[in-house]
Amino acid sequence: MPARPVLYSYFRSSCTWRVRIALALKGIDYETVPVNLIKDGGQQFSKEFQTLNPMKQVPALKIDGITIGQSLAIIEYLEETRPTPRLLPQDPQKKAIVRMISDLIASGIQPLQNLSVLKQVGEEKQLPWAQAAITSGFNALEQILRSTAGKYCVGDEVSMADLCLVPQVANAERFKVDLSHYPTICQINKALLALEAFQVSHPSRQPDTPAELRA
């Protein structure tokens, strides 16, 4: 019997949440190894973890005898090896739009408000910095989603774009971004949070979630 996949995860990591949603949607049983990004100066900096992922970031997924870092690369691998249910449309144009939205969030918003960047900015500037990064990205995203969305980001099927959207909205809420300007983003987010895969993967329901943040 093949070994159970192992996900190196931090409950609050939005990149790891994307992968947890994919694993839940595809019905893949896996083991969680928590990596606390705050404790001990950040457990991702340990020699042991650095061997696993030289970028010293979560997520990392051990699966099928390999270790993959970077959430979108992990999701694409899961899509190619376990294609049901689909997270990338077959139509090349729709697939390009899903990837565009995913990249917009994963490259254009999330890294700018990530913990490692905020540490460089200085404590008093962290909140306005994160808010500016998210607002700038959400202004573009709202405009795009107006023309691509059905029930979800691209039409009425859950896609990789949705896996990126929900964790980023959670980040926006954490950084107190005014979401009233983004009705399309909010509507899609609400529809997605009603789905079981988005609930079981939620930061409030992870093995390493602190008691006071548990759902």
C-alpha positions, 0 to 999 in steps of 0.5 A: 500500500502506498504511504499516506501523503504528508502535508507540512502545514501551519493552521493559519498559512493561506498557501497551505489552506489552498492545498488542504482544500484541494486534498479535501475536494479530491478525497485524499487522506493525508497526515498533517505535520504542523510547522509553527511559523511563529514558535522557536523563531519559526520552525520553518527555519530548522535544519530538518525542515530546510532539507525538505523545503529550501525555501523554508516555507509551508506548504510542502507535500510528501506524496508518491515518493517526492516532496513538492513545495509551492501551493500551485505546483502541488495543486497542479500535480494533484490535478494531473495524478488525481483528476477527479473532481477537476480543478482546472477546466478542460477548455484552454481559455477557461483554464488560462483564466483560472490560472490567471486569477490564481497567479494574481492572488498567489504572486500579486497579493499574498507574497506582499502581505506575507509574514516575512515581508511584514517583518521587514516593514516594521511593526507600526507600518505592517497593517497599512502595508498589508491593507494597501497590498490587498486593496490594490490586488482586490481592485483588479480581482473584483473587476476581473471576476465581474466578467468571469464569475458564475457561482464561483470565480470562473463559471459554476465549477469550483476551480484552483482560482477558488482555492486561492480566493477564500484564504486571501479573503480570510487574510483581508479580514484579518488585516481589517480590509473594508470588503464592502467595495468588493461585492463579487469577491464577497458573494463568491467567498460566501458560496465557497465557505458553504462547501464542506471541503472549504470548512474541513480545511479551515484554519479554525479546524486544524490539528495545530489550531490554538484552543482559543481560535478553534471553531 
